[in-house]
Amino acid sequence: MRIRLLILCVALLLALSGCSGAIELQETGIVMGIGIDASEDGESVEITVEIANYTEDSSKSADSPQDNIFTSKGRTITDAINNLKSTVDKYLFWGHNKVIIFGEKILQAGINAHIDAFIRNAEMRPTAFILACEGRAAEIFNGKSGLASSVSFGIAGMLERNGKQTRNKKLGCNIQEFSENMLNQYPANIVPYLKFKSSEDTNEQKSEEKQQEQQKKKKEIEIESYAVISAEGKMVSKLDKKEQLGAFLLLDKLESEIITVENNSEKFSLELYSSKISIDYTNNVFRIELNADCKMYEVFIPDKVNSKPDLELVEQLVKNYVSEAILSAFSAERNCREDFLQLGQQIYRMPKDKSNSIEFSVQKIAEPELKINIDVVFSGEIFNTI
């Protein structure tokens, strides 16, 4: 009996072993990033994918043309992905996708349906970042992002994954966060906006050799600002630097940010951090209280060597700067008529007996009442002079 049982166990083990359905690594194309553009006639979708190059030629320079970028067209995203089979000789694996970049033209038409396609696809990672870009998304993959050999990996590396804006990382918005915001009572999103850095060389009379060298060199990609995406999935506005700061503070998404404040010819560079915000809504007015710490890094006081700054003056300058940032974010929300600050959601979360009596309208948002408390600290006794 024992011998029969042993034979049965061995037979079962032999049946369970092996990898008959496995796909070898060299037969797999690991997708790192996707760019989505509208076709010229607007009737179809064009996708551009960057596939990880794990057999990279060490003789190639960073500015060599990419040979791991593929494009495809289709009536829908799924159709375009399926059509990639005719140009890519590998099994495409989407589980490591880092970024989804939408081009300017498709942002004007709306991206909600395309986001829905990624949410429904079980192979797609919900933590992939969503970004907008100037011009065509396909062009972004011909650029250069930081020190990374992969454009997608470099862009993802610039974005923060813990949901907070820091001085070293920009705030990102992934598929899951985007879709959750679209389910809010007043849906809207802000996503990073990419563009190529403009050339600093303004000399019009460049040598022909220098022009050719510039053309061969890949353009650097930067996160220029943040795009406001409406409830319909259309890009309706871009935020400037102060509007971004105000938005991150109001959304409680700021962990750390470097700011510079000025008083006549004096300049002070500080790190704003440990911000805590409370928002209340009574009598049709938002009452906002913000507490934050500031660490002073640089002081520029002309003609005064080793002079200590007036901390009360600096604190007031920072208060004014932060107040202007919050007010400018409110103004941007009114102008674009989209609740990207999630102020309506703040009201919606109130007790039902209170929120039901409030009719929220983005266009009718009044100027908030602000109470800003800033604590500035600094170390060291020697300061720069101009």
N, C-alpha and C positions, 0 to 999 in steps of 0.2 A: 504493500500500500504506500509505504514511504517512498519507494523507488518511483512509482507512478506519479506521486505528487511532485517529486523532484523534477521528473521529466516534463511535467506540465508547466512548472514554474520556469524552467529553462526555455521552453518553447515560447512562453509568454514574453520573457525578456528579449528573446531574439526578434519577436514580432514588434516589440516597442522600440527597439534600437534603430539607428539609422536616421538620415535626414533626407528622405525621398522628395519632400516638397521644398527644400531649402534653396535659396538663391545665393550664390557666391558673391563676395564683396566686389570682385572685379566685374561682375555682371550687374551691379547696382549703381544707379545714379542718384546720389543724395542731394536733394534739392535744398539749397541754402536761402534762396530768395525768389520772389515773384514780382514782376512788374506788370501792371494792367493798364492798357491804353484802349481808347476807342479807335476804330478804323476810320479812314478818311471819309467814307460815306455814312458813318455812324450806325451802320446796320449790323456790324459784327464786333467782336472783342478780340484784341490782340494781346497775348500774354508773352512775357519774356521771363525765362527761368535761368538762374545761375546754379550750376551743378558743381558740387565740391570736386576740386581737382587734387586727388590724393596721389597722383603720379606726376606731380609738377616737375617740370624741367628746370633744374637749378641754373642752367645757362641763360634762362630768360630774365630780362630785367623787369622791374616793377611797372615800366611803361610799355611793355610789349602788349600787342593786341590779345584780348581774351579769346580763348578757343573753347571755353566751357559755357558759353551763352547761347541759348537756343530760343527761337520764337515760333509761335504758332497762332493761327486764327481760328475762330469758331463763332457760331451764333450765340453761344453761352460760354461761361467759364469751363463747365464740364466738357463741352464739345471741343473747346480749344485744347484742354488738357489731353483729351483722347487723341486729338490730331497730332500731338507731340510724338506719338508712336512712329509716325512716318519719318521723323528726322533724328530721333534719339535711339541709339542701338542698345540701350540699357533699361532695366526695370527701374522706374522712378519711385524713389522712397521719399514721402513728404513729411515724415515725422520729425525731421530736424530743421524744417523751414523756419527761418529767423524773422523775415520781414515780408510784408505785402505792401508794395508801393503803387499808388494810384496816380496816373498822369493827369495833367491839367484839363484836358478835354473831357475825360470820363467823369471827373469831379463836377463838371458843369452839368452833366446829365443825371448824376446821382449814382451812389455806390451801394445802397442798401441791399439790392438784389444780389450783388456780387459777394457782399459780406455773408449773406444768407447761404450762399453756395459753399463757402468755406466752413461755416458752422455745421452744415449738414454732412460734410465729408468727414468720415470717421478717421481718415488717415492724417488730416490736418491737425496741427498742434494749436490749441486755443491760446497759447502764450506768444504766438507770433505777433510782432508789432505791426500796427497799421500806420502808414505814413502817406502824406501828400507830397507832390513835387511840382516844380516849375517845368513846363514843357512836357516832354514825353518820358514816361517811366523807363522805357527801353534805354534811353540815353544815360540814365544814372549808372547802369551796369558797365558803362564804358569809362567810368571815372575811377577815382582812387579815394578810399576812405581810411584815414589814419594809417597805421602801420600794418594793418591786416592785409593778407594776400587776397582774401575774399571781400568783395564790396559789401555783401550782405552781412558778413560777420563783423566788419568794421562799423557799419551803421548800427547794428544791434549792440555793439560794444559801447557806443556813445549814449545809449539809453539806459535808464535806471529800471531795474526789475522789481524793486521793493515798493513801488508806488509813490516815491518821494523825489522831488527835484533837489539835487545837490550841486555844489559848485563844480564837481568833476563829471557829473552825469546829467543828462537832460531827462525830463519826464517823458515816459513812453505811454502808449495806449495800445493794449493788445486786443485780440479778437474778442475775448471774453468780456473785458471791461467795456469795449465799444458796444457789444450787443446788450449788455446789462443796462447801460445808459440809455439805449434806444427803447428799452421797456419802461423807462421812467414815465411819470405823469407828464413831464415836459421834457421830451428827449432832445439832446444835442451833445456834441462831443468836440473836444479839441485834440488835434493830432499834430505831431511834428511835421514841419514843412521843409523839404530838401531843395537845395539849388546848388549850382556850381559856384565856387568862389570866383569873384571877378579878379582879373589880373591887376596886380599893383603897378605894373610897368606902364605908365601913361605916355611914354615917349613915342610919338607917331612915326618918327623916322628910324625904325629898327632896321638892322641889317638883314639881308635875305637869309643868311645863315641862322640868325637868331629867330626869325619868323618860322623857319622850318623846324628848328629845335622845339619851339613853343607848341607847334602843331602836333608834333610827335608825343609830347609830354601829356600824360593824363591829367585831366582837371581834378582838383580836389573838391570833394563834396562836403557841404556844411549844413547843419540844421539852422536855417536862417531865422525862422520864427515858428509860430503855431497857427494852423488853419482851423477855423470854426466850421464844423460840419453840421448842417441843419437836420431837422427831423426827417426830411426827404432824402438825406444822404448827399446833399449838395454842399460844396464849399462856398460859403457866403462872405467870409472875411478872413483877414490875417491880423494877428495880434502883434503890436510892437513890444519892445522890451519892458516898458512900464506896465502895459496891460497884462503881459505874461506874469510878471511878479504879483500884481494884484489878484489875478486869477488863481495862481498857485496858493497864495495866502488864504483866499476865501474858500477854496476847495480843500484846505488843510493838506496840501500836497507839497509843502516846502519844508525841506530838512535843512538846507544850507544854501546860501547864495551870496556872492560878492557884489557889493554895491559901492558906488563912489558918489559922495556928496560934496558940494562946493559952497564956499562962503567968500564971495569976491575972488581973490586970487589964491585962497587957501583951498587945498583939496585933501579929502580924507577917504581912504579905502578901507572898508570894513566887511566883515563876514556876518551876515544876518542868519541866526540859527535859533533853535529851540522855540519856535513860534507856536503859540497856543491861541486859538481863536474861538470865540463864542458868538453866535448869531441869534438874535431874537427879533421877532416881528410883531409889533403892536401898533395899533392906530395907523396902519398902512405905511409904516416906516421900519426899515431894518436898522436895528441897533447892534453895532459891531464893536466888540472889545478884543483887542489884540495885545498880547504880551510876548515880548521877544528879547533875546540877548544879542549883543553885538560885540564882536572882537575886532579891535582896531589893528590893522596891519601896516598901513603906511600913512604918514602925515607929510604933506608938502606945504610948508609955510615959507614964503619968499623972504630972504634977507634975515631970517631968524634962526640961528644955529642952536640946536639942542633945546628948543623951547617946547614946553609941555602944552598940549592943546587944551582948550577950554571944554571940559567934558559936557557941561550943561549946554553949551552951544552945539556941540556935535550931536548930542541926544536930540535936540530940537530939530536939527537939520535932518536926522534920520527919521524922526516922526513926520516931518513934512513930506519927505520922499515917499515913505510908506503910505501916508494918507493920499498923496497924489496917485500912487499906483492903484490903490483900491478904488478911488473915484474914477480913474480912467478905465478900469475894468468894468465898472457899472455902466459908464458911458458907452463902452464898446458893446455891451450886452443890449442896451437900448437901441443902438444904431443898427446892429445886425438882426435884431428882433428874434434872437435865439437864446434860450436859457442855458448857455454853456456853463454858467456859474452854479447851476442847480439850486437857484434861490426858490423856485417854485416847489422843488422837492423838499426844501426845508419846511415850507408851509404844509405840504402834503403829509409830512411826518408828525405834525402837531396832533394833539388830541382831536378826535373827530368833531366834537361839539364846537371846537374853536376853528378848525380848518374849513369846515363846511360853510361857515359864514364869510369866508374870505374869497374874493374873486381876484385871482392873480393874473396880471397882464404884464408882459415884458416891457411894452412900450410905455406903461404908466408907472414904472419903478421910480420912486422919489429918491432924492439924494439921501444916503444913509447917515445916521448919526455915529460918529467914530470916537472911540476912546483908545488911544494908542499909548502903550507903556513900553519904553525902550530902556534897557540897561546896558550902557557901553563900558567895556573893560579894555585895558591895554597893558602890555608888558614892555619893558625896555625903557631906556632913558635917551637914546640917540635917535634923532629923526632926520629924514632927508630934507634938503633945502634945494630950492631952484636957483 
